[in-house]
Amino acid sequence: MKAIILCAGKGERLKPLTDTIPKPLVPIAGRPLLEYNLLLLKHHNIKDICINTSHLADKIKDYINNKNLGLKINYSFELELLGTSGALNNFREILTEPFVVIYGDNLTDIDLTKMIAHHNNTKALVTIALRKKPKEYKTGSLIIADNNLKITKFIEKPSEEEINKFSGDYKLINSGIYICEPEILDFIPPGVSDFAYNIFPKILNTGKNMQGFMMDEYHFREVGKMEKYQLAKEEIESGKVNLSFL
């Protein structure tokens, strides 16, 4: 299995740190964020990895080239950002088998082996790592699934009215980790596109099988904002959180 780590963002919400460091290389306990995701993939025997780059791209390449991680890395460069799904277009010739997508500002120890097994067992086109939405959490996307975690609705930037319209335990949020069949590339147009805004709703409208995988038992931090980055640093550096793959 292959993977793509999305690393092209400018990291605007982590300024001034990202003025000189690309977001995937922000340090946590002596390692750049990207290295955690590379080690997570390697732990689950995924060693053929694509990385899209843009902001300070050479620093990402230089860092990986100076490490001996035992991984095969394929790079793309985006002069203009292509979005979370548009980034896959530069790797179409490589993504000929099922693959993992990880947003590059995630820090997690999700069990990818278990997630891949769930994906295979349910014969899904795409499986999305999900967390339950806390009542107070202002979510960027709302996902509705049935009791078997088959996804039935995907709402990007929902209003409070839309959130309150749905009852039950399965109001869920997207964690930016996916298992995809190569067929998903048929839904991604040339140019800029976003999984949540453009691709997932399109897939649901065709009736294709989209599954969820609950990750509440695993550690997860999205570190795209300074306050979340500082929290992630404190959790790892204090020893409060120990990632299972290290």
C-alpha positions as CSV (number, residue, x, y, z in Angstrom):
1,M,0.0,0.0,0.0
2,K,1.1,3.6,-0.7
3,A,0.4,6.8,1.1
4,I,0.3,10.5,0.4
5,I,1.1,13.1,3.1
6,L,-0.2,16.5,2.3
7,C,2.6,19.0,3.0
8,A,2.0,22.0,0.7
9,G,0.2,24.4,3.0
10,K,1.8,27.7,4.0
11,G,1.0,27.4,7.6
12,E,-0.4,30.9,7.9
13,R,-1.9,30.2,11.4
14,L,1.6,29.2,12.7
15,K,3.3,32.4,11.8
16,P,5.9,33.7,12.5
17,L,7.3,30.1,13.0
18,T,6.5,29.1,9.5
19,D,8.2,32.2,8.0
20,T,11.4,30.2,8.0
21,I,10.2,26.6,8.6
22,P,7.7,24.8,6.5
23,K,4.7,23.6,8.5
24,P,5.6,19.9,8.2
25,L,8.9,20.6,9.9
26,V,7.8,22.4,13.0
27,P,9.5,20.7,15.9
28,I,7.9,18.6,18.6
29,A,10.2,16.9,21.2
30,G,13.2,17.1,18.8
31,R,11.5,15.7,15.8
32,P,9.7,17.6,13.0
33,L,6.0,16.9,12.6
34,L,6.5,15.2,9.3
35,E,8.8,12.6,10.8
36,Y,6.1,11.4,13.1
37,N,3.8,10.8,10.2
38,L,6.6,9.0,8.2
39,L,7.3,6.8,11.2
40,L,3.6,6.0,11.7
41,L,3.4,4.9,8.1
42,K,6.6,2.8,8.4
43,H,5.3,1.2,11.6
44,H,2.3,-0.1,9.6
45,N,4.6,-1.3,6.8
46,I,3.7,1.5,4.4
47,K,7.0,2.5,2.8
48,D,6.1,4.0,-0.6
49,I,5.1,7.6,0.1
50,C,4.1,10.6,-1.9
51,I,4.6,14.1,-0.5
52,N,3.2,17.3,-2.1
53,T,5.2,20.4,-1.5
54,S,5.1,24.1,-2.1
55,H,6.2,26.5,0.7
56,L,9.9,26.1,1.5
57,A,9.8,22.8,-0.4
58,D,13.6,22.4,-0.5
59,K,13.8,22.3,3.3
60,I,11.4,19.4,3.3
61,K,13.4,17.5,0.7
62,D,16.7,18.3,2.4
63,Y,15.5,17.1,5.8
64,I,14.3,13.7,4.4
65,N,17.4,13.3,2.3
66,N,19.5,13.6,5.4
67,K,17.6,11.0,7.3
68,N,17.9,7.2,6.8
69,L,14.3,6.2,7.2
70,G,14.2,3.4,4.7
71,L,11.3,4.8,2.8
72,K,10.7,5.5,-0.9
73,I,9.6,9.2,-1.3
74,N,8.0,10.7,-4.4
75,Y,7.6,14.5,-4.4
76,S,5.5,17.0,-6.3
77,F,5.8,20.8,-6.3
78,E,2.7,23.1,-6.4
79,L,3.4,26.5,-7.7
80,E,-0.2,27.3,-6.8
81,L,-1.9,25.2,-4.1
82,L,-4.1,22.5,-5.6
83,G,-6.2,21.7,-2.4
84,T,-6.4,18.5,-0.4
85,S,-7.7,16.4,-3.3
86,G,-6.3,18.3,-6.2
87,A,-2.9,17.4,-4.9
88,L,-3.4,13.8,-5.9
89,N,-3.5,14.7,-9.6
90,N,0.3,15.0,-9.7
91,F,0.6,11.3,-8.5
92,R,-2.0,9.7,-10.7
93,E,0.5,7.4,-12.4
94,I,1.7,6.2,-9.0
95,L,-1.6,5.7,-7.2
96,T,-2.7,2.6,-8.9
97,E,-3.5,0.6,-5.7
98,P,-5.3,1.4,-2.5
99,F,-3.6,4.3,-0.6
100,V,-3.6,6.3,2.6
101,V,-4.0,10.1,2.7
102,I,-2.8,11.9,5.8
103,Y,-3.0,15.7,6.3
104,G,0.4,16.9,7.1
105,D,-0.6,18.9,10.2
106,N,-1.9,15.8,12.0
107,L,-0.2,14.2,15.0
108,T,-1.7,10.8,15.8
109,D,-1.0,7.1,16.6
110,I,-4.1,5.8,14.8
111,D,-3.9,2.1,14.1
112,L,-3.7,2.2,10.3
113,T,-3.5,-1.6,10.0
114,K,-6.8,-1.9,11.7
115,M,-8.3,0.9,9.7
116,I,-7.1,-0.7,6.4
117,A,-8.6,-4.0,7.5
118,H,-12.0,-2.3,8.1
119,H,-11.8,-0.6,4.8
120,N,-11.1,-3.9,3.0
121,N,-13.8,-5.8,4.9
122,T,-16.5,-3.2,4.0
123,K,-15.4,-2.9,0.4
124,A,-15.5,0.9,0.6
125,L,-14.4,3.4,-2.0
126,V,-13.1,5.6,0.8
127,T,-12.9,5.2,4.6
128,I,-12.6,8.3,6.7
129,A,-11.1,8.4,10.2
130,L,-13.8,10.0,12.4
131,R,-14.2,11.4,15.9
132,K,-17.4,12.2,17.8
133,K,-18.2,15.9,17.8
134,P,-18.2,17.5,21.3
135,K,-21.3,19.7,21.8
136,E,-19.1,22.8,22.3
137,Y,-16.8,22.1,19.3
138,K,-17.2,24.5,16.3
139,T,-16.7,22.0,13.5
140,G,-15.6,22.7,10.0
141,S,-17.4,19.7,8.7
142,L,-20.2,17.4,10.0
143,I,-20.5,13.8,9.0
144,I,-23.5,11.7,9.6
145,A,-23.2,7.9,9.7
146,D,-25.5,5.0,10.4
147,N,-25.0,2.5,13.3
148,N,-22.6,0.5,11.1
149,L,-20.5,3.7,10.3
150,K,-21.6,3.8,6.7
151,I,-21.5,7.5,5.9
152,T,-24.8,9.0,4.8
153,K,-24.2,12.7,4.8
154,F,-21.2,15.1,4.6
155,I,-21.8,18.8,5.4
156,E,-18.9,21.2,5.1
157,K,-19.1,24.4,7.2
158,P,-22.5,23.5,8.8
159,S,-24.7,26.1,10.4
160,E,-25.9,25.6,14.0
161,E,-29.3,24.9,12.5
162,E,-27.9,22.1,10.4
163,I,-26.0,20.6,13.3
164,N,-29.1,20.6,15.6
165,K,-31.2,19.1,12.9
166,F,-29.5,15.7,13.3
167,S,-30.0,13.7,16.5
168,G,-28.3,10.7,17.9
169,D,-24.7,9.7,18.8
170,Y,-23.3,9.7,15.3
171,K,-22.5,13.4,14.7
172,L,-19.0,13.0,13.6
173,I,-16.0,15.1,12.5
174,N,-13.4,14.5,9.9
175,S,-9.8,13.8,11.1
176,G,-8.0,14.2,7.7
177,I,-7.0,10.5,7.4
178,Y,-8.4,8.4,4.6
179,I,-8.0,5.0,3.0
180,C,-8.9,5.3,-0.7
181,E,-9.3,3.0,-3.7
182,P,-7.7,4.3,-6.9
183,E,-11.2,4.7,-8.3
184,I,-11.5,7.9,-6.2
185,L,-9.2,9.6,-8.8
186,D,-12.2,9.4,-11.2
187,F,-14.0,11.9,-9.0
188,I,-11.1,14.4,-8.8
189,P,-11.1,17.0,-11.6
190,P,-8.0,18.8,-12.9
191,G,-6.9,21.8,-11.0
192,V,-7.9,22.9,-7.5
193,S,-10.3,20.7,-5.4
194,D,-11.0,19.8,-1.8
195,F,-12.0,16.4,-0.4
196,A,-14.6,17.8,2.0
197,Y,-16.1,20.5,-0.2
198,N,-16.0,18.9,-3.6
199,I,-15.2,15.2,-3.7
200,F,-16.9,13.4,-0.7
201,P,-20.4,15.0,-1.4
202,K,-20.0,14.0,-5.1
203,I,-19.2,10.4,-4.1
204,L,-22.2,10.2,-1.8
205,N,-24.5,11.5,-4.5
206,T,-23.5,8.5,-6.7
207,G,-24.4,6.1,-3.9
208,K,-20.9,4.7,-3.6
209,N,-19.9,3.1,-0.3
210,M,-18.2,5.5,2.1
211,Q,-17.2,4.2,5.5
212,G,-16.1,5.7,8.8
213,F,-13.5,4.4,11.2
214,M,-13.7,5.6,14.8
215,M,-10.4,6.8,16.2
216,D,-11.5,8.0,19.7
217,E,-9.2,5.5,21.4
218,Y,-6.1,6.9,19.6
219,H,-4.2,10.1,20.3
220,F,-5.0,12.8,17.8
221,R,-4.0,16.5,17.5
222,E,-4.4,18.7,14.5
223,V,-1.6,21.3,15.0
224,G,-2.4,23.8,12.3
225,K,-3.0,26.6,14.8
226,M,-0.4,28.0,17.3
227,E,-2.5,27.1,20.4
228,K,-3.0,23.5,19.2
229,Y,0.7,23.2,18.3
230,Q,1.7,24.4,21.7
231,L,-0.7,21.9,23.3
232,A,0.7,19.1,21.2
233,K,4.3,20.0,22.2
234,E,3.4,20.1,25.9
235,E,1.6,16.7,25.7
236,I,4.5,15.0,24.0
237,E,7.4,16.8,25.6
238,S,6.0,16.4,29.2
239,G,5.5,12.6,28.6
240,K,1.8,13.0,29.2
241,V,1.2,11.4,25.8
242,N,3.3,8.5,24.5
243,L,2.8,7.6,20.9
244,S,2.4,3.9,20.4
245,F,4.6,3.6,17.3
246,L,7.8,5.2,18.7
